[in-house]
Amino acid sequence: MKQKTATDTVLAFAGPLLCIGWVVSLVGVTQQPSWLRSAQLVFFVIAVYAVGVVAQARADGRLDEVELAAARFGARWGLVAGVAFMTVLIFLPPFQSFLSDAAETLRSFSGYPRPIELRMFLLGIVSTFVAQEAFRTLLAAGWKWSKR
């Protein structure tokens, strides 16, 4: 693996700093119209995503052949495993109860008067993304471990 540069270090700190900036900026937009709060959220989400993509692209450029193959394997099969895992999990009553309880908790936040079905759907989507990322990481690490 090649050495990290100063740009890589800056990119590593940029994501968390943008998240902190978003939290700090929430104070200034609490009394503003909802479109301004939404615009602020969209800006920070896009900025964090862009920084993450650039940082990941630079990190991928430093990988050797085994690490690159592990990343490809994890990306390919992590998607399948995450979706399959969440598809099975959603049919289990304890997870259904967890999603409905979490959706009910979201009702207590003012400014989020959405139907429980929509909140449960969004929580299911977010849970699937988390499962995909977890499986991607585990499968890439397993691939790399098996080849060394």
Buried (B, 14 or more C-beta within 10 A) or exposed (E): EEEEEEEBEEBBEBBEEBEEBBEEBEEEBEEEEEEEBEEBBEEBEEBBEEBBEBBEEBBEEBBEEEBEBBBBBBEEBBBEBBBEBBEEBBEEEEBBEBBBEBBEEBEEEEEEEEEEEEBBBBBBEEBBEEBBBBBBEBBBEBBBEEEE
